[in-house]
Amino acid sequence: MTTAQTLFSHLPATDRLLRDAAFTALLAEFGHTRVVATLRSLQNEAREHIREANKLPDWSEDWAKKTREELEASQRSALLPVFNLTGTVLHTNLGRALQAEAAIEAVSEAMRSAVTLEYSLDDAGRGHRDRAIADLLCELTGAEDACIVNNNAAAVLLMLAASANGGEVVVSRGELVEIGGAFRIPDVMRQAGCTLVEVGTTNRTHLKDYRAAAGENTALLMKVHTSNYHIEGFTKAVSEAELAALGNELNLPVVADLGSGSLVDLSQWGLPPEPMPQQLIADGVSLVSFSGDKLLGGPQAGIIVGKKALIERIQSHPLKRALRADKMTLAALEATLRLYQHPETLVERLPTLRLLTRSAEDIHQQATRLLPVFEQRFGERFNVRVEACLSQIGSGSLPVDRLPGAALTFAPKDGRGSTLASLTQTLRTLERPVIGRIADGRLWLDLRCLENEALLLEGIAK
Ligand SMILES: *Cc1c(COP(=O)(O)O)cnc(C)c1O
């Protein structure tokens, strides 16, 4: 017999392995079907290894151990919890806003139980699913009515489709933004069946430009918040209030896509101010849309507030049915909005605001506290230091403004990019991966979003 054949004959039979005491626990935990399927694929892998290397794979010493590793790896969730130390608080790729405890509880309850989603307890009839939250939104924003959909992109599409299909929508050339992915205002217009009418120039648009563009086919005047970029210098934009006054005069609805928006005045915490939906409603804007999971700090959702007659058209549009939010989103959103009824405790209870308002000094102290642990673990190959840094709000909010904070930085002593890459890899493969950012040939772990310090230390110590 050739060596390969001898080696093949050394591979244990699946049946024999399954009778092994070491497999009893695996069978109980993962079930017969998955254990057998994993063993089959390991057998193939071993045969392949023998053909290529003319020896048994190292792991074949302990089949139960290898099988467990494979099964555990395949169990790993696709939504693995991580430490967001990127320095971007509302990180779209990491799931944006962390939910408030009240929202988490409300969602769990709604998942476990039947709920009064479209059911009114008074007359046992069918209510409409946004009703309760719409009332809450009216209270918070002063609007006449509201509508909730899957996200703000959906809200913009629906606002346009329901109020301007077949008509012209006038937008400033300075506001024809791309938000990311395939969301570009001109494309959304087309999808909604509207004709885009561009007015003004990239840097300057005047009220007279809107007035000149309005004609018999005009359905809407629109403002889009340029959330993710900023132009400076010789600029001019028409405010929502001015445009609302013109809309009023011409008898045309004015809609605004605010992007993030904030229901509270952020400047009270020294944060850069962001437009507030309630202000736009007070200014006379007919419809305002914003995201649930940006500065609002709730679940992914799109919120439209505004005039009753327009919201009614939106609620009865067929796209509303396609874009509506589910009971979990609505439960989380309602609980989040209720926190705004009690502004005195908002910073404490709303994670997004809590993280955004952390002082640089507090974060600096935390970094100093953590430094020795990271030095101990990584100090041999890296110069580990505490450094001042600037965090971002993220998700297109306030793109230029930065929040002062602190980070742990890791500079490879050998100055090599590959050493740095191996560190980011090590941190990414922890049980709860740690995600930082690379800049200036160093790894930066911005601690603004680190609340569970003990859990991070536990992961690093392992
Ligand atoms: C973020 C944003 C959107 C998209 O909102 P999503 O909730 O992510 O769908 C649309 N318009 C503007 C101006 C935005 O900033």
Ligand as a Chemical Component Dictionary entry (heavy atoms), coordinates in Angstrom:
data_LIG
# 
_chem_comp.id                   LIG 
_chem_comp.type                 NON-POLYMER 
_chem_comp.pdbx_formal_charge   0 
_chem_comp.three_letter_code    LIG 
# 
loop_
_chem_comp_atom.comp_id 
_chem_comp_atom.atom_id 
_chem_comp_atom.alt_atom_id 
_chem_comp_atom.type_symbol 
_chem_comp_atom.charge 
_chem_comp_atom.model_Cartn_x 
_chem_comp_atom.model_Cartn_y 
_chem_comp_atom.model_Cartn_z 
_chem_comp_atom.pdbx_ordinal 
LIG C1 C1 C 0 -29.624 59.819 6.286 1  
LIG C2 C2 C 0 -30.412 60.599 5.332 2  
LIG C3 C3 C 0 -31.404 59.974 4.557 3  
LIG C4 C4 C 0 -31.667 58.509 4.645 4  
LIG O1 O1 O 0 -32.160 58.151 5.919 5  
LIG P1 P1 P 0 -32.204 56.617 6.336 6  
LIG O2 O2 O 0 -32.949 56.625 7.620 7  
LIG O3 O3 O 0 -30.786 56.179 6.464 8  
LIG O4 O4 O 0 -32.921 55.880 5.277 9  
LIG C5 C5 C 0 -32.123 60.757 3.671 10 
LIG N1 N1 N 0 -31.889 62.079 3.559 11 
LIG C6 C6 C 0 -30.939 62.715 4.290 12 
LIG C7 C7 C 0 -30.737 64.188 4.077 13 
LIG C8 C8 C 0 -30.170 61.989 5.195 14 
LIG O5 O5 O 0 -29.229 62.607 5.923 15 
# 
loop_
_chem_comp_bond.comp_id 
_chem_comp_bond.atom_id_1 
_chem_comp_bond.atom_id_2 
_chem_comp_bond.value_order 
_chem_comp_bond.pdbx_ordinal 
LIG C1 C2 SING 1  
LIG C2 C3 SING 2  
LIG C2 C8 DOUB 3  
LIG C3 C4 SING 4  
LIG C3 C5 DOUB 5  
LIG C4 O1 SING 6  
LIG O1 P1 SING 7  
LIG P1 O2 DOUB 8  
LIG P1 O3 SING 9  
LIG P1 O4 SING 10 
LIG C5 N1 SING 11 
LIG N1 C6 DOUB 12 
LIG C6 C7 SING 13 
LIG C6 C8 SING 14 
LIG C8 O5 SING 15 
# 
